[in-house]
Amino acid sequence: MKNLKYLLAITLVTLIGCVEDEVMETQGPIIAEAVKLNEIMSTGEPDWIELYNGSDASINLSGYKLSDTSQEWTIDNLTIPAGGFVSFNCDDSNVPNVSTNFKISSAGEKITLKNAAGEIIDEITTPDMAAQIGLTYGREVDGGATWAVQSPSKGAANSNVSAAPIIIANLISNVDDNSYVDYSVITSDADGIRDVKLYLEIGTGISIVEMAPIGGGEYIYRIPVLNPDTVVKYYVVATDESGSKSYFPETAPDVKASFTVANGKPLFVSVVPSNENPAEGEAINFTVTTYDKSGVKEVRLYYVLNNALATTKTTITLTTTDNITFTGTIPAQLDGDKIYYYLRVEDNGGLRTYYPEEVVVDGVVTSAFNHDVASTWPFITVAPLAILNQLVINEINASGAPFDFIELYNATNASIDISGFKVYDSGGIAVAYVIPAGTTIASHGFYLIETGSGSPQGQFGISSSGEDITLANTTDQTIDQLLKANWPGVPLVARKLDGAAKWIVPVAETKGTSNN
């Protein structure tokens, strides 16, 4: 008999408490009858309940009832033979004498058997079986008092013979050279699983690796990316604490499962345009990262303007120095133009992948993107950035020389008196620098605040990885703010255009002068 894992009731022994098996605890008055709950599957497809007749005579079960914690189901005109068994599926399909109107929770629940008079004649609360896939909860001896987690014996006597582990697994298929395989199996055994191993035969190399347990009886192993046309033979062997073994597939180890690595489509790892809202006359530089085990042949960028058809597209072949990162440029366009674009990567085997992803089923494009329909392509609109038309924080350098600085910019058409305005970092308004009385900032002009130890203002230093920077007026109302959450984590940041909404990481500082 499999070793028992769950305790339903503890048998107290004088001086020493020793529990090896689970003893059924009655839950309310139970009328003694020969028919009993005998075995319960709560992790099956379907679940099921087995009854056992421990008497020397057959018994008519008409009117007997089975229930879980929420529903009751009645048996109709069925006889259980002397010393025999009957089983019912529990799949909620409610078929007379075949399937109940409830399922059984794998997390455990109470199952009750009543006679035709409605009297409880047997009752048991199943344990959590979620990690015991394929095992049942049954009486150690048919009709006996002790319940145990065990190997299933539906319609037959509950066995005292130790059974080999149960393995639930699928064959590995559809493997290509551009992705690894996280292969997982589910195993269970009432004795407990000692280990689960994966035999791998890759070319002339043979290895037997331990699969890692991740809970719930599941074990996993990552098979690395392999070259196309590689043949892999494999099988799984699970060993329980008694030394019994099971194999998947069942023909192993003599006949192993196998798969052949296919040449997979190349991958787009990243596509980054230099600007998603360029100004008139500003080119857009694309940086594209790709991957393919067999090698990338080329990457192309296609685009059309405005409502042009896909058949009129312009083609740009991207350049590369390492066959991984490719670059190309869409030239500057006029204000208001829409630039529709997509990319295509081709590997050395002739397979192609599009960006955005295009899905084709039986020759029909089923994805939102269709490379033959320009209106489905992503687009970039050429338009100047919106100017905020207010006093703003315009540029910050947290590693400036000789001092850090914060630059303010007046984006309005009139001068602004900023006497008493405050600028502070994440330390709060208590450490704010207060702009001196009589200070004005001209229309489209700049005002610099140098910060840090020894600086002219010297109120606070700025973290080079970013922090909250706030501009407040004389009544402490926030006029502008750059939050650490929106700071890219580098010392130098600036608005792309003076007074515009978009922040960027510039190539160099423009302290006290235009960012444009």
KAWO-V350309 format. One record per run of one state. SS is the DSSP state (2 for helix, 1 for strand, 0 for the rest). FROM is the first residue (numbers start at 1). TO is the last residue. Records with the same first field share a line. If there is no record, write none. Layout:
SS = FROM-TO / FROM-TO
//
This chain:
0 = 1-21 / 24-34 / 42-46 / 54-58 / 61-64 / 68-71 / 75-78 / 81-84 / 91-94 / 96-98 / 100-109 / 115-119 / 126-134 / 140-145 / 152-165 / 169-175 / 177-180 / 189-192 / 203-204 / 211-211 / 216-217 / 224-230 / 241-244 / 249-256 / 261-261 / 263-266 / 274-283 / 292-295 / 306-309 / 313-313 / 318-318 / 321-324 / 331-337 / 348-351 / 356-359 / 362-363 / 366-373 / 377-377 / 382-386 / 388-390 / 398-403 / 411-415 / 418-421 / 425-428 / 432-432 / 435-439 / 442-445 / 452-468 / 473-477 / 483-483 / 487-491 / 496-499 / 501-502 / 505-516
1 = 22-23 / 35-41 / 47-53 / 59-60 / 65-67 / 72-74 / 79-80 / 85-90 / 95-95 / 99-99 / 110-114 / 120-125 / 135-139 / 146-151 / 166-168 / 176-176 / 181-188 / 193-202 / 205-210 / 212-215 / 218-223 / 231-240 / 245-248 / 257-260 / 262-262 / 267-273 / 284-291 / 296-305 / 314-317 / 319-320 / 325-330 / 338-347 / 352-355 / 360-361 / 364-365 / 378-381 / 387-387 / 391-397 / 404-410 / 416-417 / 422-424 / 433-434 / 440-441 / 446-451 / 469-472 / 478-482 / 492-495 / 500-500 / 503-504
2 = 310-312 / 374-376 / 429-431 / 484-486
//
